[in-house]
Every structure is written in C-alpha cells, then in structure tokens.
C-alpha cells in the first residue's frame, strides 16, 4: 500500500477537489476537536487588575517569543513518506496528526478573532501572541501532512467548519484544560521517546519539549483570566468546572483507545499513559481550579473503561447500519449518558489554591 492508496490520501491542498484529510478535519463528532465562538464584547470588558503583576510577567515572556525559531526543520528532522510508516500504523498516525492540527488551528482561529474584535489592550495583546503560537503549531503539523501529500486546506476549514458558541467562562474552562492537558500529553510523549528513541516513528515528536511550553504558557494566561474574576472559580461555577474536567478526561481516554496501533508502536500502554497525563494535568490545574478529580478512586478508571466500551459499540452499530443497530445505538448512547453522570457524581478532591499560583513546568 503506498501513500496514494491510503484512505487519507488525496489531491494536494491547492487542488480544487478537497482531499480526505481536509474532510476528516471538517468532521463534527462528539470526540473531534471543535471550532468555537463567544461573546467578544463580554471578553473585551475583562479587567486583569487583580493579577496585574503576574499578567505583566507572563505577557513579557510571550512578547519575547522564546519559541520564535523552534518550528523550523533542521538536521533533527528525518525525511519521511507514508511508505516509511508501517501499514498498520498509517491510518492512526494520520488521524493523530489531523486531530492535533485541528485542535491547534481551532485555537488560532478563536484567538485571532478575539484579537480582531477587541479594544481592551491587555486582551488584544494576549491573543495576538497566542494566535501567533497556534498558527505556528498548526502550520508545522500541516507541513508534516504535506510530506504525505495529504495536507489540510486550512483556509477552506476556516470557512466551512461548524462553530460552537460558548460563553467566555466556558471558553476559559475548556481552553484552560485543553492547553494544560496538551502540555501534559506533549511532555509525557517527549520524555517517553527520550528514553526509547528506537520507538520514535515520526520526527515531529522531537519538537514536543519546547512546543509543550507554549501550551503551558497559554494555560497560564487562561488561569490569570479566571483568577482576575474570582466568581468564575466559586459557587455554582465549581459544578461547571467539574463537568469540563470529566468531559475532557473522558474524551481523551476514548480517543486514545481508538488508536491502539499508534500507542503500540510507541511502546505506550494507553491506560498508564492516560493516567499519567491526568496526574500531570491535575497538578497543573491545582494552581487555579478549586477542585480536581480523584484519580485514585477505583471507580474513576472503571467508569472510563465503561464509557470506552460503549463508544466502541456505538461505532460498530453505526458501521453496520439498519433499524436494529439504530435502536442498539440509541441504547448505548443512553448508557453513555448514565455512565458520564456516574463519573460526574464521583467525589472530587477539594483544592487549596496556593498563594504563589504560577507553576514552573518541571516534567
């Protein structure tokens, strides 16, 4: 099987006919990365006075652009084609790259729009730097896909991808978690391949160490935005925070289990890897969130396993089609909702937020 026979292969990005990779990025499923829009006027009214000292320190670091020269190929980049990737790994590697690109580009689009629509100097400057960073990330991944002749048409994606409206506070919760869990994933993968370079099946993983520091600083920015309005971390909002924690962790667990060959090739046990990422994310978010999920509760992992099995059964029923499988699919969806409620109902751990909230990435 060569690159042009691969299910993700198609015409180059510039061709009028969309390739399958762009169509994959366009998908709007429960597990696929989404594009977001929000109330930009409300965002523009944010006042960061309560966290001014930390804000100015973080913005100065972003202004200096420490990763300016990082997203360029050098002698560390090994030229690779899809034919160089083991046949059983190809689909899942492409899926990983496309999903990562869509998530990064989603941030780029949202942050650029925040910058464009706002008048608040602090907010505009922050999102100028964040959209810059995410554009680099997405472009770097897309270059890797172009090596396979299956790059994503980002301009078309911007115009055609469905946008989901979230209030600013929901954007903060979801994006803060996305950036922090992104940091945890990148640094865990990088450290793993550092110990096992023979398992590194794509050169892009060599760039993850400095890359993850962008993810970390972006998360810090959202932490400061939330802490600048303490009510976002108090009262009923704690219920929303717990909801997003459960949703993000469950989504990652199910999505990772959909790539068994990817993790097998990397030499990673999916459950061990995910639990390590959750542990790091818990440590990171403890600087801001008033609670964290109890990873040591046996019911936590048990419920995630149930959610994953149900998700797999839905996929099978969808693929088979027909009225009987449609009814089965509905039953599985109801069971997923019930198990997510069970996950949400598990006792969480209270967090005493330290006086010095900024955490230095140390993994």
C-alpha positions in Angstrom: 0.0 0.0 0.0 1.5 3.4 -0.9 0.6 6.9 0.1 -1.8 7.5 -2.7 -3.8 4.3 -1.8 -4.1 5.3 1.8 -7.6 6.3 2.9 -6.4 9.7 3.9 -4.6 10.4 0.7 -6.0 12.7 -2.0 -5.2 15.7 -4.1 -2.7 18.3 -2.9 -4.0 21.2 -0.8 -4.1 23.6 -3.6 -6.4 21.4 -5.7 -10.0 22.4 -6.0 -11.1 18.9 -5.1 -10.9 18.5 -1.3 -8.7 15.7 -0.1 -9.9 13.2 2.5 -7.7 14.8 5.2 -9.5 18.1 4.9 -12.8 16.3 5.1 -11.6 14.5 8.2 -10.7 17.8 9.9 -14.2 19.1 8.9 -16.0 16.4 10.9 -18.1 17.5 13.8 -18.4 14.5 16.1 -18.6 14.3 19.9 -14.9 13.4 20.1 -13.5 15.6 17.3 -11.9 19.0 18.0 -14.3 21.9 17.5 -14.2 25.5 16.5 -15.5 28.0 19.0 -17.0 31.4 19.0 -18.0 33.5 22.1 -19.4 36.8 23.4 -16.5 39.1 22.4 -17.9 42.2 24.0 -18.0 40.4 27.4 -14.5 39.3 26.9 -13.4 42.8 26.0 -14.7 44.0 29.4 -12.2 41.8 31.3 -10.1 43.6 33.9 -6.9 41.9 34.9 -6.0 44.4 37.7 -6.2 41.7 40.4 -3.4 39.7 38.7 -1.5 42.6 37.2 2.0 41.6 38.3 1.7 38.0 37.1 0.0 39.2 33.9 2.7 41.6 33.0 5.4 39.0 33.7 3.6 36.4 31.5 3.0 38.9 28.7 6.6 40.0 28.8 7.7 36.4 28.3 5.2 35.9 25.4 6.4 39.2 23.9 10.0 37.9 23.8 8.8 35.0 21.7 11.0 32.2 23.2 9.9 29.7 20.5 10.4 32.0 17.6 12.9 29.7 15.9 11.6 26.4 17.1 9.1 25.4 14.5 11.6 25.0 11.7 13.1 21.9 10.3 16.8 21.2 11.0 19.1 18.2 10.9 17.0 16.5 13.5 14.1 16.2 11.1 14.2 12.8 9.3 12.6 12.9 5.8 9.7 10.5 5.9 6.9 9.4 3.5 3.8 7.4 4.2 5.5 4.4 2.7 8.1 4.6 5.6 5.3 4.1 8.1 4.2 0.5 8.9 1.0 -0.2 7.1 -1.0 -1.0 10.3 0.0 2.4 11.8 -0.7 4.7 8.9 -4.4 5.5 9.4 -3.9 6.2 13.1 -0.8 8.3 12.7 -2.7 10.5 10.1 -5.7 10.6 12.5 -3.4 11.8 15.3 -1.8 14.5 13.1 -5.1 15.7 11.7 -6.8 15.8 15.2 -3.8 17.7 16.6 -3.7 20.1 13.7 -7.5 20.8 14.0 -7.2 21.4 17.8 -4.2 23.8 17.3 -5.9 25.6 14.4 -9.1 25.9 16.4 -7.2 27.9 19.0 -5.6 30.0 16.3 -9.0 30.9 14.7 -10.6 31.7 18.1 -7.6 33.8 19.4 -7.3 35.7 16.2 -11.0 36.6 16.3 -10.6 37.7 20.0 -7.7 40.0 18.9 -9.6 41.4 15.9 -12.8 42.2 17.7 -11.5 43.7 20.9 -10.4 47.1 22.1 -9.1 46.0 25.5 -5.3 46.5 25.3 -4.5 43.6 27.7 -6.8 41.1 25.9 -5.7 42.1 22.4 -2.0 41.8 23.2 -2.5 38.3 24.8 -4.4 36.9 21.9 -2.0 38.4 19.4 0.7 36.2 20.9 -1.5 33.1 21.4 -2.9 33.2 17.8 0.7 33.6 16.6 1.8 30.5 18.5 -1.1 28.3 17.5 -0.7 29.3 13.8 2.9 28.0 14.0 1.8 24.8 15.6 -0.9 24.1 13.0 1.4 25.1 10.2 4.2 22.8 11.4 1.8 19.8 11.7 0.4 20.6 8.2 3.9 20.5 6.8 4.2 17.0 8.2 1.0 16.0 6.5 2.3 17.6 3.2 5.2 15.2 3.4 2.5 12.5 2.9 0.8 14.6 0.2 -2.3 15.0 2.3 -2.1 18.5 3.8 -5.3 20.1 5.2 -6.8 23.1 3.4 -6.8 25.5 6.4 -8.5 28.4 4.5 -11.3 26.1 3.5 -11.6 24.7 7.0 -12.0 28.2 8.5 -14.9 28.9 6.2 -16.7 25.6 6.4 -16.1 24.1 9.9 -19.1 24.3 12.2 -18.6 26.8 15.1 -19.9 26.1 18.6 -20.9 29.1 20.8 -19.7 29.1 24.3 -19.9 31.9 26.9 -16.5 33.3 27.8 -16.3 31.4 31.1 -16.9 28.1 29.3 -14.2 29.0 26.8 -11.9 29.7 29.8 -12.7 26.3 31.4 -12.5 24.3 28.3 -9.4 26.0 26.7 -7.5 26.2 30.0 -7.9 22.4 30.3 -7.1 21.8 26.6 -3.9 23.8 26.9 -2.9 22.1 30.2 -3.7 18.6 29.1 -1.9 19.4 25.8 1.2 20.3 27.8 0.9 17.1 29.8 0.5 14.9 26.7 3.4 16.5 24.8 5.8 16.4 27.7 4.9 12.8 28.5 5.3 11.6 24.9 8.6 13.5 24.6 10.1 12.1 27.8 9.0 8.6 26.7 10.7 8.8 23.4 13.8 10.3 25.1 14.0 7.1 27.0 13.1 4.9 24.0 14.3 6.7 20.8 14.1 3.4 18.9 10.3 3.7 19.2 10.0 7.2 17.8 8.3 6.6 14.5 7.9 10.2 13.3 10.3 13.1 13.7 7.7 15.6 14.9 7.9 14.1 18.4 11.4 15.6 18.7 9.9 19.1 18.7 7.4 18.4 21.6 9.6 19.6 24.5 9.7 23.3 23.7 6.3 23.0 22.0 4.7 22.0 25.2 6.0 25.2 26.9 3.7 27.2 24.6 0.8 25.0 25.7 1.8 25.6 29.3 2.0 29.4 29.0 -1.3 29.6 27.2 -2.9 27.7 30.0 -1.3 30.2 32.4 -3.0 33.0 30.6 -6.4 31.5 31.0 -5.7 30.8 34.6 -5.0 34.5 35.1 -8.1 35.5 33.2 -10.2 33.3 35.6 -8.4 34.5 38.7 -8.9 38.1 37.6 -12.7 37.4 38.2 -12.8 35.2 41.3 -16.5 34.4 40.9 -15.6 32.2 37.9 -14.0 29.8 40.4 -16.6 29.9 43.1 -20.2 28.9 43.9 -22.1 27.1 41.1 -19.2 27.6 38.7 -17.5 24.8 40.6 -20.1 22.4 39.1 -19.2 23.6 35.6 -15.5 23.2 36.3 -16.1 19.6 37.4 -18.2 19.0 34.2 -15.4 20.1 32.0 -12.8 18.1 33.9 -14.9 15.0 33.4 -15.7 15.7 29.7 -12.1 16.5 28.8 -10.6 13.4 30.6 -13.3 11.0 29.3 -12.8 12.4 25.7 -9.1 11.9 25.8 -9.4 8.3 27.2 -11.9 7.3 24.5 -10.0 9.0 21.7 -6.7 7.4 22.7 -8.2 3.9 22.8 -9.3 4.5 19.3 -5.6 4.5 18.3 -4.3 1.1 19.6 -1.7 0.7 16.9 -0.3 4.2 17.4 0.3 3.6 21.1 1.5 0.0 20.5 4.1 1.3 18.0 5.2 4.0 20.6 5.5 1.3 23.3 2.9 3.1 25.4 0.2 1.3 27.5 -2.8 3.5 26.8 -4.3 3.4 30.3 -0.9 4.0 32.0 -0.2 6.9 29.6 -3.6 8.5 30.1 -3.5 8.2 33.9 0.0 9.8 33.9 -1.3 12.7 31.7 -4.3 13.1 34.1 -2.0 13.2 37.0 0.2 15.9 35.5 -2.9 17.9 34.4 -4.3 17.6 38.0 -1.1 19.0 39.3 -1.1 21.9 36.8 -4.8 22.8 37.3 -4.4 22.8 41.0 -2.9 26.2 40.7 -6.3 27.6 39.6 -9.3 25.2 39.9 -10.8 24.8 43.3 -11.2 21.1 42.8 -9.7 18.1 41.0 -10.9 14.7 40.0 -9.9 11.8 42.3 -7.8 9.6 40.1 -7.1 7.1 42.9 -10.8 6.3 43.2 -11.1 2.8 41.5 -14.5 3.8 40.2 -12.9 6.6 38.1 -10.9 4.2 35.8 -13.7 1.6 35.9 -16.2 4.2 34.6 -13.8 5.4 31.9 -13.5 1.8 30.7 -17.3 1.5 30.5 -17.5 4.7 28.5 -14.9 3.5 26.1 -16.6 0.1 25.6 -19.9 1.8 25.0 -18.3 4.2 22.5 -16.8 1.3 20.6 -20.2 -0.4 20.5 -21.7 2.7 19.1 -19.1 2.7 16.3 -19.9 -0.9 15.5 -23.6 -0.3 15.4 -23.1 2.9 13.2 -21.0 0.9 10.8 -23.4 -1.9 10.4 -26.4 0.3 10.0 -30.1 -0.7 9.7 -33.0 -0.2 12.1 -31.9 -2.8 14.6 -28.5 -1.3 15.0 -30.0 2.2 15.2 -32.1 1.0 18.2 -29.0 -0.5 19.7 -27.0 2.7 19.1 -29.7 4.7 21.0 -29.5 2.3 23.9 -25.7 2.7 24.0 -26.0 6.5 23.9 -28.3 6.4 26.9 -25.9 4.1 28.7 -23.0 6.6 27.9 -25.1 9.4 29.4 -25.8 7.4 32.5 -22.1 6.5 33.0 -21.0 10.1 32.4 -23.4 11.1 35.2 -21.8 8.4 37.3 -18.3 9.8 36.6 -19.5 13.3 37.4 -21.1 12.1 40.6 -17.8 10.6 42.0 -16.5 12.7 44.9 -13.8 15.2 43.8 -10.9 16.5 45.8 -11.0 20.0 47.2 -8.0 22.1 46.4 -6.5 24.9 48.5 -5.1 27.2 45.9 -1.5 28.3 46.9 -0.6 32.0 47.3 2.0 31.7 44.6 -0.1 30.2 41.8 2.4 30.1 38.9 3.8 26.6 38.4 7.0 26.1 36.6 6.9 23.2 34.0 9.2 20.6 35.6 8.4 17.3 33.9 
